[in-house]
């Protein structure tokens, strides 16, 4: 289980994870959790206050940032993340089931629309940021992890949504936009 909220982290996801770990709810799965650089020390302190050592929590590896994200995504069986365009592309290209927590109030709610593409395909489950709790996140994780057929189907459905060479396509669009702007 890989959990991350982007390079800055995602406070709401992080808060739910603190509670999941504090209450020892992660019994059926292992967690690799990237908290975000800016939030790592706050999370370490919050866990210490709950008598948990960030470096020694059962079934969990907690880091501020993951530099080899594609490698870690590839070995993870489920991904919990925000739903930015690049994250959606990576999840799809690797064929991973996911639980997506769209960042609210961003440019025309694009993260929600990104997440809905994978949800509609049967590749992801969405938990809205305002509705995210330790209980519904843990329940959603367990519903996927405990059903191998569902997990496999979600991964296969994610692959059907794959879009390769995304970086090249974005670069081409930017280049064309700049070229047309100069005219």
Buried (B, 14 or more C-beta within 10 A) or exposed (E): BBBBBBEEBBBBBBBBBBBBBBEEBBEEBBBBBBBBEEBBEBBBEBBEEEEBEBEEBEEBBBBBBBEEBEEBBBEBBBBBBBBBBEBBBBBBBBBBBBBBBBBEEEEEBBBBEBBBBBBEBBBBBBBBBEEBBBEBBBEBBBEBBEEEEBBEBBBBBBBEBBEEEBEEEEEEEEEEEEEEEEE
